[in-house]
Amino acid sequence: MAEQPRLPSVPSPGRVRAARIIAVLADLTQIVLLPVFAVGGASPWDDALDLAVAAAMTWLVGWHWAFLPTFLSELAPFLDLVPTWTAAVFFATRGMGRRAPESIVKGAIDTEVVSRAQETRPSENTSGSRTR
């Protein structure tokens, strides 16, 4: 019997919330503790924090392409003052923090009517009399 392809898993709302909190705390730490994380002797601690956050984000929500430029920008001096982890995680998890409606069966395709065309005959006008 052939093995079925593995579908990508969607992180739970708790994992998404944890990833967002960790990203905000990491960016806040880098901004508030700027003198400690400035270029110099303590800079390896800044890099270690970025490595830990990158690993946590990948573990919590899975790999997303937005994490790569974020990680690289965090390695540049003073660019870590921009809350890039927060932006990347909120971008990568947009729409994931909500629970799916329970009425939707797993694997079902959810559809909805966008608009309805009015059913009018071209030979009738609004008053009901026929025109040529």
Secondary structure, DSSP 4 states (H G I P E B T S, - for coil): -PPPPPPPPPPPHHHHHHHHHHHHHHHHHHHHTHHHHSSSTTHHHHHHHHHHHHHHHHHHH---TTHHHHHHHHTSTTGGGS-HHHHHHHHHTTTTSSPPPTTSPTTPPP-----------TTB-TTS-B--
